[in-house]
Amino acid sequence: MKKIASLIPQALCAAALVVSVSSCSEEEITPREAQPAATEATSLQGAMTITGVYTSYKDVADCKTCSYVVPEDVDIVDGEKLGLKPGAVICLDAARKYGDIEFVNLVGSETKPITIGSASFQ
């Protein structure tokens, strides 16, 4: 757990660099009200806690692979309540500012881990 926590700041910087190169329309993934375009990278102003089996934070190269996009006002992402299965990709929108986020009940598998990462939807 400590190893993941120490890699989060590095992963966020790397994710911001990667997502600035790619773009997708969020409507392709989850319909919702239009949001004004932003040019900033994901800003995690709080702490990120990840509790799960075979779950990791890494770059999301293609936002079309996102299974779930974390809304800005959510502070707990519960994989069980959301029905997230092994191989799911949880995305943080690079244009939003997030506070403390806790990821719980995430159960991936050795061959299909759950991935959490930043993605751009512009």
Backbone torsions as a table, in degrees:
resi	resn	phi	psi	omega
1	MET	NA	-41.2	-179.9
2	LYS	-64.3	-35.4	-179.4
3	LYS	-64.0	-43.4	178.5
4	ILE	-63.2	-44.7	-178.4
5	ALA	-62.5	-35.7	-179.6
6	SER	-75.0	-19.9	-179.9
7	LEU	-90.4	-13.2	-175.4
8	ILE	-59.1	-49.4	180.0
9	PRO	-60.0	-40.0	178.3
10	GLN	-66.1	-40.8	-179.4
11	ALA	-65.7	-38.6	178.9
12	LEU	-63.3	-42.6	177.9
13	CYS	-64.0	-45.9	179.2
14	ALA	-63.9	-40.1	179.5
15	ALA	-64.5	-40.7	-179.9
16	ALA	-62.6	-39.2	178.1
17	LEU	-65.3	-45.4	-178.4
18	VAL	-66.6	-44.0	-176.3
19	VAL	-71.7	-20.5	178.3
20	SER	-69.9	-18.0	-179.4
21	VAL	-88.5	-28.4	-176.9
22	SER	-108.4	163.1	177.2
23	SER	-151.8	150.4	176.8
24	CYS	-145.6	163.4	173.2
25	SER	-94.8	125.3	-177.5
26	GLU	-63.3	-25.8	179.7
27	GLU	-62.1	-22.6	176.7
28	GLU	-67.9	-19.1	-173.9
29	ILE	-109.0	-59.0	179.5
30	THR	-138.6	122.5	178.9
31	PRO	-70.6	140.4	175.1
32	ARG	-167.8	176.2	-179.2
33	GLU	-62.4	146.2	179.9
34	ALA	-63.5	139.1	177.7
35	GLN	-113.2	146.1	177.0
36	PRO	-63.5	143.3	-179.6
37	ALA	-67.4	144.0	177.1
38	ALA	-132.8	154.9	-177.3
39	THR	-110.6	-1.0	-178.4
40	GLU	-80.9	155.6	174.5
41	ALA	-79.4	165.5	178.6
42	THR	-52.3	132.9	179.6
43	SER	-119.0	106.1	176.2
44	LEU	-93.2	103.5	-176.1
45	GLN	-85.1	-10.9	-179.0
46	GLY	-119.1	-149.4	-178.8
47	ALA	-105.9	152.8	176.3
48	MET	-117.5	124.7	177.4
49	THR	-118.3	127.7	-179.2
50	ILE	-119.9	120.5	177.2
51	THR	-122.3	114.7	-179.5
52	GLY	-178.8	169.8	178.2
53	VAL	-103.7	129.2	-177.9
54	TYR	52.6	54.5	179.4
55	THR	-130.2	136.0	-179.0
56	SER	-148.1	162.0	175.0
57	TYR	-103.1	125.5	174.5
58	LYS	-157.8	170.5	-177.7
59	ASP	-58.4	140.3	172.8
60	VAL	-105.3	105.1	-174.0
61	ALA	-71.7	-33.7	-176.1
62	ASP	-130.1	114.4	-176.4
63	CYS	-65.8	-14.4	177.2
64	LYS	-70.2	-12.6	179.1
65	THR	-87.9	-4.4	-177.8
66	CYS	-65.5	128.8	174.8
67	SER	-88.1	-30.3	-176.9
68	TYR	-150.4	133.2	175.8
69	VAL	-107.3	124.0	-176.5
70	VAL	-72.9	119.8	175.6
71	PRO	-66.4	155.0	-176.1
72	GLU	-63.6	-30.9	-175.3
73	ASP	-91.7	7.9	-179.0
74	VAL	-92.5	134.6	177.4
75	ASP	-114.8	-12.8	174.5
76	ILE	-131.0	125.1	174.9
77	VAL	-108.2	109.8	-176.6
78	ASP	-103.0	107.0	-177.5
79	GLY	-59.8	-34.6	179.7
80	GLU	-67.8	-47.5	-179.8
81	LYS	-64.8	-32.7	-179.6
82	LEU	-84.3	-9.3	-179.5
83	GLY	71.4	29.7	-179.4
84	LEU	-74.3	130.5	-176.7
85	LYS	-105.4	168.2	174.2
86	PRO	-53.9	138.3	-178.8
87	GLY	93.0	-5.6	-179.9
88	ALA	-64.9	150.7	177.5
89	VAL	-121.5	116.6	179.4
90	ILE	-99.9	125.0	-175.8
91	CYS	-113.3	140.7	169.8
92	LEU	-100.0	126.4	-179.1
93	ASP	-69.5	121.1	-176.8
94	ALA	-62.5	-18.6	-178.0
95	ALA	-89.7	-1.7	-176.4
96	ARG	-108.8	159.7	174.5
97	LYS	-107.3	124.8	-178.6
98	TYR	-108.9	148.6	172.5
99	GLY	-95.4	-146.0	177.2
100	ASP	-64.8	132.8	177.0
101	ILE	-131.0	132.3	176.1
102	GLU	-116.9	125.0	177.2
103	PHE	-103.4	119.8	-176.4
104	VAL	-129.3	161.7	176.5
105	ASN	53.0	42.8	176.7
106	LEU	-99.7	120.0	-177.3
107	VAL	-127.3	100.8	174.0
108	GLY	-96.0	-169.0	175.1
109	SER	-129.5	170.4	-179.0
110	GLU	-61.0	-38.0	-179.3
111	THR	-89.0	-19.8	179.2
112	LYS	-134.7	75.8	179.9
113	PRO	-71.5	159.2	172.5
114	ILE	-86.8	134.1	-177.9
115	THR	-114.2	136.2	173.4
116	ILE	-117.1	132.0	180.0
117	GLY	-163.5	173.9	179.8
118	SER	-95.2	141.7	178.9
119	ALA	-142.1	152.7	179.4
120	SER	-104.8	133.8	-177.7
121	PHE	-114.6	22.2	-178.8
122	GLN	-88.9	NA	NA
